[in-house]
Amino acid sequence: MIARVQSLGSGGQAVALNEEVCAYLVAVIVRDLDLHAHFPELPGTFPKFFSPGPLSRLKLASIPFLEMFERLVGLDPNADVYFESLAALHKARLKYERILETQTVPNLDQVGPRGLLQYGGMNSKMLAGFLLWRKWIFDIDNRAGQETGYLFEPIIAAAIGGVPASARKSPVKRRKDGNKGRQVDCLRENRAYEIKIRMTIAASGQGRWGEELEFPEDCRQSDYVPVLIVLDPTPSPKLDELRAAFLNAGGEVYIGQDAWAHLEHLAGSTMARFLEQYVHNPLQVLLAEEPIQLPDLLLAMGDEHLTIRVGDEEFSIARMRKGEDENPAPSDPERQVGP
C-alpha cells in the first residue's frame, strides 16, 4: 500500500509522494484522531490539509515516516485506509495544481468556427480572445471533472470497507451476455453499490441511460443487492426513474442526507470522520456559499502567473513556460485507492 501511495503513476502531470509528504499526512491523521500524546516528535503546529498556499509546502522534514505510520496503525487499525484515502486525495489535488500550471492555451484553429455564432456582434480581436479564454476554462473544468470522477468512488468504496470492480473482474454479469461483467463502483459483502455525486439530466445518451437502468436487475440476477447512493438531493425525473429501477429489483436507495448517513454508518467511527472532514463538510461549505448572482470575474494570463479575481478575492497560480511540461494527461483513470 505504501509503495502504491508513493508511486508516480501515469501521465505527464502525475505526482509521487515522498517521505516528507507522507510524514505530513500521518501528522494530519494524528491531529484528526486526537492522538498527539503518542507522537511527541511532531511539531505543535503545521498547516491544515485544506489551507491557502501552494501544496508543495505541505511536508514535514526530519520526521521518521514509516515508524510513525506503523505506530499509528497500531493505535487505530483503520488508520491505514485513512492514510491511503487521504494520500489519494492529496495526489489528486497535486495533480490538478500541476494541470493549472501546465494546461496549454488553445489556438484559434481549434475553436475558430464557433466564432461564426458571434462574428460581427463584437470586435474580432475581442471575439478571438473570448473564444480562447472560453475554451481554456472549459478544458480545465473538464479535467477537474475527470480527476474527481477517478477519485471519488474509490475513496468512498475504501471508506465503507468495499472494493471497486472493473467489468473484466466483476461478479455482476450482464443478463444479455453472461460472459460480460458490469463495472461496479463498490462491492461490499452481497451488495453492489452505484455511487453518484449527482444525477445529470442526460446520461451520455440513451444507450448509456439504458445501461444504467439495467444495472440493478443485472445485480439481482447475479445474487447481489443493488444499492443506489446519490449524494446530491436535487430532484429530477432521471433520479425518479433510476430509483424505481433499483427498488423494483429489490434494491436500496439512499439520497442526500440519507446517503451520507448510510455511508458513515458503514464506515465506522474512524473512516466516518474521514468522510465528514474531507468529503461531506467541504461540499456543504461550498453549497452554502452559492451566490444568488454571479460575482465579477477577472482573469489575467502572464508568462509566469495566472491571476484569478472573483469579487474582491484574488488568487494566483504559477504557470510553466511552454515546453517545460507538455506531457499529455492519461486517457484512462488511475486506480487511486485499494488493491
Beta strands, then each sheet from edge to edge (+ up, - down):
strand 1: 163-165
strand 2: 184-188
strand 3: 191-196
strand 4: 225-230
strand 5: 252-255
strand 6: 297-301
strand 7: 305-310
strand 8: 313-318
sheet 1: 1+ 2- 3+ 4+ 5+
sheet 2: 6+ 7- 8+
end
